[in-house]
């Protein structure tokens, strides 16, 4: 089984082709250009390198969020478009779950944190139990102080939000704060694909007509709509 996995949830962008045993190829970039400029080119190039066409793939995995509203729409739209053309299934994956999974096998509490701007972070807490990642605290959008509130044990922190508020976290948690190395602060598409693989194998895929980004927080457009005059009468 071969899967194309895509992540465009943050400033970084990653595309990978994996099978059940290995990462066949993976491209990642990390800069400020919009993902719409190069995502389809990355997908085309990685398939060429792997000597594959989209019809050779068995499915597609994509991060659903939380993350950048625009970035999430770009990645999901690309994947949905290819899936519709090929008729292949899709699995959506949580960005916070991916960041936590990249600390595979740790016996510590894991707190992935992503920059949500406005002095907030997207955060959750996870633990590995018998090498299976389980949710300890569900996804939320909160201040960085709130995200680490009541942590009284060694905790691994990962993600661009953890990097952004590193000094604050160290001041609050002291020696209990353990930061991953720089390679684990960014989402890898190969991890997205690996998490999705189990669902593909059990035919637990998403309905392509219903799959949507997981924003957690309403977008500015939604807030403005709710403030419009017709919603105030």
KEKOLRO-836056 format. One record per residue (C-alpha): x, y, z; residue in three letters. Coordinates in steps of 0.001 Angstrom, whole numbers, plus 500000, padded with zeros to 6 digits. Layout:
XYZala
...
END
This chain:
500000500000500000unk
501398503392498956unk
500124506673500401unk
500764510286499462unk
500733512460502594unk
500554516262502688unk
500915518898505404unk
500353522633504872unk
499075523583508323unk
501918525928509299unk
504717527929507693unk
506385524634506789unk
505086522435503980unk
505786518737503647unk
504920516027501118unk
505790512339501394unk
505182509004499732unk
505265506076502140unk
504413502408502117unk
503766500052505033unk
507455499652505843unk
509322502772504801unk
509429506386503690unk
509905506172499932unk
510510509913499541unk
509832513128501438unk
510117516841500577unk
509854519598503192unk
510266523368502949unk
510050526025505647unk
509648529620504507unk
507103532425504217unk
505853531863500651unk
502256530755500308unk
501929527014499888unk
499714527476496835unk
502799528529494851unk
504621525234495081unk
502495522460496649unk
501315520933493376unk
504858521164492012unk
506164519318495071unk
503554516600494584unk
504422516281490893unk
508164516129491588unk
507958513586494386unk
505826511285492250unk
508308511620489382unk
511219510738491666unk
509309507716492940unk
508373506691489357unk
504703506791490319unk
501527508397489034unk
498580509406491217unk
496781506308489955unk
499506504114491446unk
498675505399494923unk
496237503673497261unk
495157506765499156unk
495918510230500438unk
496565511584503940unk
496366515240504903unk
496545517328508064unk
493186518860508977unk
494319521211511721unk
494471523096513858unk
496731525501512024unk
496742528311509482unk
493262528794508015unk
494673529477504550unk
497305526747504740unk
494816524088505790unk
492465524974502930unk
495313524781500390unk
496405521314501469unk
492941519871501850unk
491732521321498531unk
494705519812496692unk
494211516394498239unk
490456516400497725unk
490917517367494080unk
493342514519493388unk
491184512071495320unk
488095513008493326unk
489934512509490045unk
491421509152491049unk
488595507838493192unk
491067506965495955unk
490266507329499696unk
491403510109502049unk
492284510177505749unk
492553513423507715unk
494955513682510653unk
495302516126513565unk
498391518324513421unk
498806518156517201unk
498637514373517082unk
501411514352514468unk
503686516532516610unk
503090514282519609unk
503626511103517603unk
507029512367516440unk
508188511851520043unk
507366508167519616unk
507634505886522624unk
508353508523525264unk
507227507726528804unk
506696511434529543unk
503683513667529127unk
503795515257525653unk
502431518750525019unk
502480519834521356unk
501958523571520941unk
501382525476517702unk
501405529241517294unk
497798530435516952unk
498809534124516910unk
497063536739519105unk
499277535525521984unk
497589532117521921unk
498576528574521028unk
496824525478519790unk
497692522808522318unk
496815519348523584unk
498398516738525846unk
499187513138524974unk
500805510057526485unk
502129506840525020unk
500645503775526693unk
501986500452525458unk
503396502359522457unk
499923503641521582unk
499404507415521589unk
496453508445523728unk
494861511853524350unk
495380513197527867unk
493831516643527251unk
491827517492524088unk
492845520160521567unk
492281523747522665unk
493231527313521751unk
494477529138524836unk
497209531397526147unk
500610529681526485unk
500286530076530268unk
496982528189530219unk
498407525494527932unk
500969524478530567unk
498788525102533602unk
498898522385536293unk
501746520449534679unk
503529518897537649unk
505731516332535935unk
508382516120533231unk
506769517212529971unk
508058517114526406unk
507142520207524402unk
507123520280520611unk
505948522637517882unk
506490526206516742unk
504366527447519651unk
506699525741522110unk
509631527440520390unk
507936530849520351unk
507146530767524072unk
510187528788525159unk
511378531361527711unk
507941531654529304unk
507616527872529502unk
511055527479531077unk
510247530155533652unk
506962528436534560unk
507983524763534435unk
511694524937535145unk
513433521556534851unk
510108519830534108unk
510140521376530610unk
511896519176528039unk
512065520565524496unk
512455518317521474unk
515292518883519012unk
514592521179516059unk
513720518303513697unk
510688517436515843unk
509207520926516079unk
507896520767512509unk
505308518443511009unk
506636515750508708unk
504316514397506037unk
505794510933506516unk
504426510939510084unk
501034512062508765unk
501076509096506395unk
502213506658509072unk
499368507656511412unk
496868507401508544unk
498149504005507390unk
496376502120510170unk
493070503679509202unk
493586502859505527unk
494285499230506385unk
491063499000508399unk
489059500889505740unk
488362503649508266unk
488647506521505792unk
486928509911505663unk
483980510892503497unk
485539513215500937unk
482315515224500654unk
482243515903504395unk
485890516255505405unk
486688519796506576unk
489552521607508308unk
489613521495512112unk
490076525156512953unk
489131525022516693unk
488883528830516608unk
486507530605514173unk
488172532457511317unk
488059536259511048unk
485544535906508205unk
483218533876510435unk
483577536403513259unk
482801539290510920unk
479753537442509583unk
478456536959513111unk
478902540686513738unk
477034541739510581unk
473871543841511057unk
471475541058510085unk
472857538933512914unk
472388541690515469unk
468626542177515082unk
END
